[in-house]
Amino acid sequence: MIERIKDANVFGECIRDIAFDSTKGFGCYSTFDMESDFRDVQSHQSKTAKKIREIISNTDGVDSSLIPVFSDGKLTLGWHWEGDGLLVVSDGKRIAYNNDCKKDHTWKWWKEE
């Protein structure tokens, strides 16, 4: 299903809904609690985790080792929070990001430069 989504807003929000525990709030903004299928992933374990850390580190100037990244084996996401959170999600093929994750409509597709 996710692979058919064309709109970055729908893609990002769908992954947010799957990954974050919705019983505890709007994932990333009010809580960072993950669903039980999602586990912390290190960069050496996943190319996607490494890429997400690079994107966040380059965008927000954060040490990549301090960036939390979680995956269920199919979907991967990571974030950096300083009031306006940067949330980056991937299905393994595409990456989308939201640089103000308090909002559900500011998602964009990540494109390599």
C-alpha positions in Angstrom: 0.0 0.0 0.0 2.7 2.6 1.0 4.6 2.0 -2.3 1.5 3.3 -4.2 1.3 6.6 -2.3 2.3 9.5 -4.6 1.7 12.5 -2.2 4.5 13.2 0.3 2.0 14.4 2.9 0.1 11.1 2.8 3.2 9.0 2.7 4.8 10.8 5.7 1.6 10.8 7.8 0.9 7.1 6.9 4.4 6.1 8.2 3.9 8.4 11.3 0.6 6.6 12.0 2.1 3.2 11.7 5.3 3.9 13.6 4.3 6.0 16.6 2.0 4.9 19.4 -1.1 6.9 18.6 -2.7 6.2 22.0 0.0 8.5 23.5 -0.4 11.5 21.1 0.6 12.8 17.7 3.9 11.0 17.0 7.0 13.1 17.2 5.2 16.3 18.3 3.6 15.3 21.6 5.4 11.9 22.1 8.2 10.0 20.7 6.8 6.6 21.9 7.2 4.0 19.1 5.0 1.0 18.4 6.5 -2.2 19.7 7.6 -3.5 16.3 10.0 -0.6 15.9 13.5 -0.9 17.2 16.5 1.4 17.5 18.8 1.0 14.5 22.4 1.9 14.2 23.9 3.2 10.9 26.1 0.1 10.5 22.9 -2.1 10.5 21.1 -0.3 7.8 21.9 1.9 4.8 18.5 3.6 5.2 19.3 4.5 8.9 22.7 5.8 7.8 21.1 8.0 5.1 18.4 9.3 7.5 21.1 10.3 10.0 23.1 12.0 7.2 20.1 14.0 6.1 19.3 15.2 9.6 22.9 15.9 10.5 23.4 17.9 7.4 20.1 19.8 7.7 20.2 20.6 11.4 23.9 20.4 12.1 23.6 17.7 14.7 26.1 15.0 15.6 24.7 11.9 13.7 25.4 9.6 16.6 22.8 11.6 18.6 19.9 11.1 16.1 17.4 8.4 17.1 16.5 6.1 14.2 13.9 3.3 14.4 12.8 0.6 12.0 10.5 -2.3 11.9 12.5 -3.9 9.0 10.4 -2.2 6.3 9.8 1.4 7.5 12.5 3.5 9.0 12.3 6.9 10.6 14.5 9.3 12.5 14.2 12.8 14.0 15.8 15.8 15.6 13.8 18.0 17.9 14.4 21.6 18.9 11.0 23.1 19.1 10.4 22.6 15.3 11.1 19.0 14.8 12.7 17.5 11.7 11.1 14.0 11.0 12.5 11.9 8.2 10.8 8.7 7.0 11.5 6.0 4.5 10.0 2.8 3.0 13.4 1.7 1.9 13.0 3.2 -1.6 11.8 6.7 -1.0 12.5 9.2 1.7 10.3 12.1 2.8 10.9 14.7 5.4 8.9 17.2 7.4 11.0 20.1 8.9 8.1 21.2 11.2 6.6 17.9 12.3 4.1 19.6 14.6 2.2 19.9 11.2 0.9 17.2 9.1 1.0 19.0 5.8 4.6 20.1 5.3 6.1 16.8 4.0 8.5 16.9 1.0 10.2 14.2 -1.0 14.0 14.0 -0.3 15.9 14.4 -3.6 19.7 13.9 -3.8 21.5 17.0 -4.9 
